[in-house]
Amino acid sequence: MTTTSASAPTDHETRTSKDSRINLRVSTRQNQLIRRAASATDRSLTDFVLESAAERAEQILADRRWFILSEDEFTTFQDLLDRPLEHTDELRQLLTERSPIDLSDL
């Protein structure tokens, strides 16, 4: 990906070494749209794409870590958490299996 205009790096960009590369293939329409948006925000194409992708990635990951409940829903949730568990074979199996979810980036 090439940069279309020079802009001063942010503090974060000056402290972070950029040692990896992402190559993208885009349609002509996507290319024009992204370039116009980058120009409208006075950002380089690279900065605009990286910032947009990072923001979206943070939203997606946050959606998988946080959830919002009303006061009544939260009370119900707390009650369920405080209730003693019934020891079942299924629960025992669940607690002894290796998690299918990769938690290494948390």
N, CA and C atoms as a LAMMPS dump frame, in Angstrom:
ITEM: TIMESTEP
0
ITEM: NUMBER OF ATOMS
318
ITEM: BOX BOUNDS ff ff ff
-5.0000000000000000e+02 5.0000000000000000e+02
-5.0000000000000000e+02 5.0000000000000000e+02
-5.0000000000000000e+02 5.0000000000000000e+02
ITEM: ATOMS id mol type element x y z
1 1 1 N 0.848 -1.153 0
2 1 2 C 0 0 0
3 1 3 C 0.9 1.223 0
4 2 1 N 0.568 2.22 -0.769
5 2 2 C 1.387 3.419 -0.843
6 2 3 C 0.705 4.563 -0.131
7 3 1 N 1.475 5.532 0.267
8 3 2 C 0.955 6.704 0.936
9 3 3 C 0.746 7.79 -0.096
10 4 1 N -0.419 8.462 -0.048
11 4 2 C -0.731 9.468 -1.049
12 4 3 C -0.335 10.87 -0.626
13 5 1 N -0.208 11.126 0.652
14 5 2 C 0.208 12.452 1.091
15 5 3 C 1.006 12.323 2.372
16 6 1 N 1.886 13.255 2.578
17 6 2 C 2.705 13.228 3.787
18 6 3 C 1.928 13.883 4.911
19 7 1 N 1.967 13.267 6.08
20 7 2 C 1.362 13.872 7.254
21 7 3 C 2.256 13.566 8.446
22 8 1 N 2.195 14.444 9.428
23 8 2 C 3.029 14.26 10.606
24 8 3 C 2.571 13.024 11.359
25 9 1 N 3.501 12.163 11.756
26 9 2 C 3.107 10.962 12.501
27 9 3 C 2.6 11.33 13.884
28 10 1 N 1.684 10.555 14.383
29 10 2 C 1.189 10.775 15.738
30 10 3 C 2.238 10.261 16.724
31 11 1 N 2.053 10.58 18.011
32 11 2 C 2.98 10.101 19.034
33 11 3 C 3.076 8.584 19.021
34 12 1 N 1.912 7.931 18.874
35 12 2 C 1.893 6.464 18.875
36 12 3 C 2.684 5.93 17.684
37 13 1 N 2.53 6.545 16.521
38 13 2 C 3.226 6.066 15.335
39 13 3 C 4.74 6.248 15.443
40 14 1 N 5.18 7.307 16.103
41 14 2 C 6.615 7.527 16.222
42 14 3 C 7.252 6.569 17.227
43 15 1 N 6.476 6.051 18.163
44 15 2 C 7.004 5.137 19.164
45 15 3 C 6.884 3.675 18.75
46 16 1 N 6.066 3.377 17.757
47 16 2 C 5.824 2 17.358
48 16 3 C 6.538 1.708 16.05
49 17 1 N 7.364 0.695 16.074
50 17 2 C 8.065 0.275 14.866
51 17 3 C 7.098 -0.479 13.972
52 18 1 N 7.077 -0.096 12.711
53 18 2 C 6.213 -0.787 11.75
54 18 3 C 7.084 -1.768 10.985
55 19 1 N 6.981 -3.036 11.387
56 19 2 C 7.848 -4.047 10.795
57 19 3 C 7.08 -5.125 10.048
58 20 1 N 5.772 -4.936 9.88
59 20 2 C 4.955 -5.906 9.152
60 20 3 C 4.229 -5.195 8.021
61 21 1 N 3.814 -5.986 7.046
62 21 2 C 3.165 -5.423 5.879
63 21 3 C 1.867 -6.185 5.605
64 22 1 N 0.833 -5.448 5.197
65 22 2 C -0.435 -6.037 4.775
66 22 3 C -0.677 -5.588 3.341
67 23 1 N -0.854 -6.537 2.451
68 23 2 C -1.147 -6.216 1.056
69 23 3 C -2.618 -6.475 0.79
70 24 1 N -3.267 -5.53 0.119
71 24 2 C -4.688 -5.643 -0.155
72 24 3 C -4.968 -5.491 -1.639
73 25 1 N -5.928 -6.236 -2.124
74 25 2 C -6.435 -6.052 -3.48
75 25 3 C -7.831 -5.473 -3.325
76 26 1 N -8.101 -4.4 -4.035
77 26 2 C -9.387 -3.718 -3.925
78 26 3 C -9.952 -3.462 -5.309
79 27 1 N -11.261 -3.264 -5.352
80 27 2 C -11.889 -2.896 -6.618
81 27 3 C -11.606 -1.418 -6.883
82 28 1 N -11.816 -0.999 -8.097
83 28 2 C -11.622 0.413 -8.448
84 28 3 C -12.524 1.292 -7.599
85 29 1 N -13.766 0.864 -7.413
86 29 2 C -14.71 1.647 -6.608
87 29 3 C -14.227 1.765 -5.16
88 30 1 N -13.783 0.659 -4.561
89 30 2 C -13.278 0.695 -3.187
90 30 3 C -12.067 1.608 -3.081
91 31 1 N -11.171 1.499 -4.043
92 31 2 C -9.965 2.324 -4.062
93 31 3 C -10.335 3.809 -4.076
94 32 1 N -11.23 4.188 -4.971
95 32 2 C -11.635 5.589 -5.082
96 32 3 C -12.323 6.069 -3.813
97 33 1 N -13.19 5.241 -3.276
98 33 2 C -13.922 5.597 -2.063
99 33 3 C -12.97 5.815 -0.886
100 34 1 N -12.056 4.892 -0.691
101 34 2 C -11.117 4.985 0.431
102 34 3 C -10.191 6.178 0.256
103 35 1 N -9.706 6.399 -0.954
104 35 2 C -8.833 7.552 -1.208
105 35 3 C -9.566 8.869 -0.962
106 36 1 N -10.818 8.948 -1.386
107 36 2 C -11.602 10.179 -1.163
108 36 3 C -11.804 10.423 0.326
109 37 1 N -12.108 9.358 1.07
110 37 2 C -12.313 9.501 2.521
111 37 3 C -11.014 9.902 3.215
112 38 1 N -9.9 9.308 2.806
113 38 2 C -8.608 9.667 3.396
114 38 3 C -8.303 11.136 3.127
115 39 1 N -8.535 11.553 1.908
116 39 2 C -8.292 12.948 1.535
117 39 3 C -9.211 13.894 2.309
118 40 1 N -10.481 13.509 2.471
119 40 2 C -11.447 14.345 3.186
120 40 3 C -11.079 14.52 4.65
121 41 1 N -10.371 13.543 5.213
122 41 2 C -9.961 13.625 6.62
123 41 3 C -8.525 14.105 6.756
124 42 1 N -7.931 14.504 5.626
125 42 2 C -6.56 15.033 5.604
126 42 3 C -5.557 14.029 6.177
127 43 1 N -5.757 12.75 5.824
128 43 2 C -4.87 11.677 6.273
129 43 3 C -4.251 11.011 5.058
130 44 1 N -3.112 10.406 5.249
131 44 2 C -2.531 9.611 4.167
132 44 3 C -3.405 8.364 3.999
133 45 1 N -3.313 7.758 2.847
134 45 2 C -4.081 6.538 2.597
135 45 3 C -3.724 5.465 3.625
136 46 1 N -2.439 5.287 3.869
137 46 2 C -1.99 4.287 4.836
138 46 3 C -2.542 4.571 6.226
139 47 1 N -2.404 5.814 6.683
140 47 2 C -2.905 6.167 8.012
141 47 3 C -4.41 5.955 8.111
142 48 1 N -5.127 6.357 7.068
143 48 2 C -6.585 6.213 7.084
144 48 3 C -6.995 4.743 7.153
145 49 1 N -6.4 3.909 6.318
146 49 2 C -6.75 2.49 6.287
147 49 3 C -6.374 1.817 7.605
148 50 1 N -5.178 2.086 8.109
149 50 2 C -4.757 1.462 9.368
150 50 3 C -5.632 1.893 10.533
151 51 1 N -5.912 3.186 10.615
152 51 2 C -6.741 3.691 11.705
153 51 3 C -8.15 3.102 11.63
154 52 1 N -8.734 3.074 10.433
155 52 2 C -10.078 2.528 10.254
156 52 3 C -10.123 1.041 10.6
157 53 1 N -9.147 0.301 10.127
158 53 2 C -9.116 -1.145 10.391
159 53 3 C -8.901 -1.423 11.88
160 54 1 N -8.019 -0.659 12.507
161 54 2 C -7.75 -0.865 13.937
162 54 3 C -8.979 -0.532 14.775
163 55 1 N -9.681 0.555 14.433
164 55 2 C -10.895 0.911 15.17
165 55 3 C -11.939 -0.189 15.044
166 56 1 N -12.119 -0.702 13.837
167 56 2 C -13.11 -1.764 13.611
168 56 3 C -12.707 -3.038 14.359
169 57 1 N -11.421 -3.348 14.342
170 57 2 C -10.936 -4.535 15.059
171 57 3 C -11.208 -4.399 16.554
172 58 1 N -10.976 -3.212 17.11
173 58 2 C -11.241 -2.988 18.53
174 58 3 C -12.723 -3.151 18.84
175 59 1 N -13.601 -2.648 17.954
176 59 2 C -15.043 -2.801 18.156
177 59 3 C -15.444 -4.269 18.164
178 60 1 N -14.945 -5.011 17.206
179 60 2 C -15.292 -6.433 17.104
180 60 3 C -14.829 -7.188 18.335
181 61 1 N -13.591 -6.942 18.766
182 61 2 C -13.073 -7.641 19.94
183 61 3 C -13.788 -7.214 21.213
184 62 1 N -14.138 -5.93 21.308
185 62 2 C -14.873 -5.45 22.485
186 62 3 C -16.241 -6.102 22.549
187 63 1 N -16.895 -6.285 21.397
188 63 2 C -18.205 -6.925 21.371
189 63 3 C -18.13 -8.358 21.892
190 64 1 N -16.988 -8.95 21.81
191 64 2 C -16.842 -10.328 22.269
192 64 3 C -16.4 -10.401 23.729
193 65 1 N -16.109 -9.264 24.331
194 65 2 C -15.66 -9.237 25.723
195 65 3 C -16.645 -8.533 26.646
196 66 1 N -17.378 -7.571 26.134
197 66 2 C -18.267 -6.768 26.959
198 66 3 C -19.701 -6.98 26.531
199 67 1 N -20.613 -6.862 27.457
200 67 2 C -22.019 -6.837 27.107
201 67 3 C -22.714 -5.9 28.071
202 68 1 N -23.789 -5.301 27.607
203 68 2 C -24.495 -4.28 28.386
204 68 3 C -25.875 -4.817 28.749
205 69 1 N -26.239 -4.655 30.014
206 69 2 C -27.523 -5.128 30.513
207 69 3 C -28.266 -3.987 31.188
208 70 1 N -29.583 -4.072 31.159
209 70 2 C -30.384 -3.134 31.945
210 70 3 C -30.192 -3.49 33.42
211 71 1 N -30.715 -2.649 34.306
212 71 2 C -30.576 -2.92 35.741
213 71 3 C -31.248 -4.24 36.128
214 72 1 N -32.449 -4.47 35.587
215 72 2 C -33.169 -5.72 35.891
216 72 3 C -32.423 -6.926 35.339
217 73 1 N -31.92 -6.823 34.121
218 73 2 C -31.17 -7.927 33.523
219 73 3 C -29.905 -8.214 34.313
220 74 1 N -29.243 -7.138 34.785
221 74 2 C -28.02 -7.324 35.561
222 74 3 C -28.323 -8.015 36.893
223 75 1 N -29.422 -7.63 37.52
224 75 2 C -29.821 -8.268 38.78
225 75 3 C -30.078 -9.752 38.568
226 76 1 N -30.793 -10.08 37.496
227 76 2 C -31.049 -11.482 37.164
228 76 3 C -29.741 -12.215 36.896
229 77 1 N -28.858 -11.573 36.156
230 77 2 C -27.549 -12.156 35.839
231 77 3 C -26.767 -12.43 37.125
232 78 1 N -26.734 -11.458 38.03
233 78 2 C -26.022 -11.643 39.301
234 78 3 C -26.633 -12.779 40.119
235 79 1 N -27.95 -12.84 40.138
236 79 2 C -28.622 -13.924 40.865
237 79 3 C -28.221 -15.285 40.306
238 80 1 N -28.157 -15.386 38.991
239 80 2 C -27.746 -16.644 38.36
240 80 3 C -26.297 -16.988 38.701
241 81 1 N -25.449 -15.97 38.74
242 81 2 C -24.038 -16.218 39.082
243 81 3 C -23.878 -16.641 40.537
244 82 1 N -24.708 -16.093 41.405
245 82 2 C -24.61 -16.393 42.834
246 82 3 C -25.246 -17.726 43.203
247 83 1 N -26.089 -18.252 42.339
248 83 2 C -26.769 -19.522 42.609
249 83 3 C -25.757 -20.666 42.555
250 84 1 N -25.821 -21.59 43.512
251 84 2 C -24.889 -22.735 43.48
252 84 3 C -25.097 -23.568 42.213
253 85 1 N -24.016 -24.086 41.698
254 85 2 C -24.083 -24.92 40.501
255 85 3 C -24.527 -26.326 40.851
256 86 1 N -25.282 -26.892 39.938
257 86 2 C -25.613 -28.304 40.065
258 86 3 C -24.463 -29.066 39.418
259 87 1 N -23.919 -30.016 40.121
260 87 2 C -22.819 -30.802 39.571
261 87 3 C -23.384 -31.893 38.673
262 88 1 N -23.121 -31.721 37.395
263 88 2 C -23.602 -32.698 36.418
264 88 3 C -22.408 -33.265 35.658
265 89 1 N -22.638 -34.367 34.991
266 89 2 C -21.572 -34.949 34.172
267 89 3 C -21.156 -33.984 33.062
268 90 1 N -22.146 -33.283 32.491
269 90 2 C -21.837 -32.334 31.419
270 90 3 C -20.94 -31.202 31.923
271 91 1 N -21.253 -30.684 33.099
272 91 2 C -20.438 -29.611 33.679
273 91 3 C -19.038 -30.122 33.98
274 92 1 N -18.94 -31.289 34.555
275 92 2 C -17.637 -31.874 34.868
276 92 3 C -16.8 -32.016 33.591
277 93 1 N -17.431 -32.486 32.517
278 93 2 C -16.734 -32.65 31.245
279 93 3 C -16.302 -31.29 30.689
280 94 1 N -17.198 -30.309 30.77
281 94 2 C -16.877 -28.969 30.278
282 94 3 C -15.672 -28.379 31.007
283 95 1 N -15.627 -28.562 32.303
284 95 2 C -14.553 -27.984 33.096
285 95 3 C -13.228 -28.721 32.946
286 96 1 N -13.243 -29.91 32.441
287 96 2 C -11.996 -30.657 32.265
288 96 3 C -11.482 -30.625 30.828
289 97 1 N -12.308 -30.16 29.876
290 97 2 C -11.875 -30.077 28.477
291 97 3 C -11.043 -28.831 28.251
292 98 1 N -10.147 -28.904 27.273
293 98 2 C -9.38 -27.729 26.862
294 98 3 C -10.31 -26.782 26.101
295 99 1 N -10.187 -25.502 26.346
296 99 2 C -11.058 -24.515 25.728
297 99 3 C -10.826 -24.435 24.227
298 100 1 N -11.896 -24.378 23.44
299 100 2 C -11.741 -24.206 21.988
300 100 3 C -11.47 -22.757 21.619
301 101 1 N -11.524 -21.866 22.597
302 101 2 C -11.338 -20.428 22.357
303 101 3 C -9.898 -20.053 22.674
304 102 1 N -9.251 -19.345 21.747
305 102 2 C -7.884 -18.884 21.955
306 102 3 C -7.913 -17.623 22.801
307 103 1 N -7.452 -17.717 24.025
308 103 2 C -7.444 -16.577 24.945
309 103 3 C -6.046 -15.976 25.101
310 104 1 N -5.146 -16.336 24.227
311 104 2 C -3.759 -15.9 24.382
312 104 3 C -3.56 -14.413 24.157
313 105 1 N -4.498 -13.744 23.458
314 105 2 C -4.319 -12.318 23.2
315 105 3 C -5.023 -11.432 24.221
316 106 1 N -5.571 -12.033 25.26
317 106 2 C -6.282 -11.232 26.269
318 106 3 C -5.354 -10.684 27.301
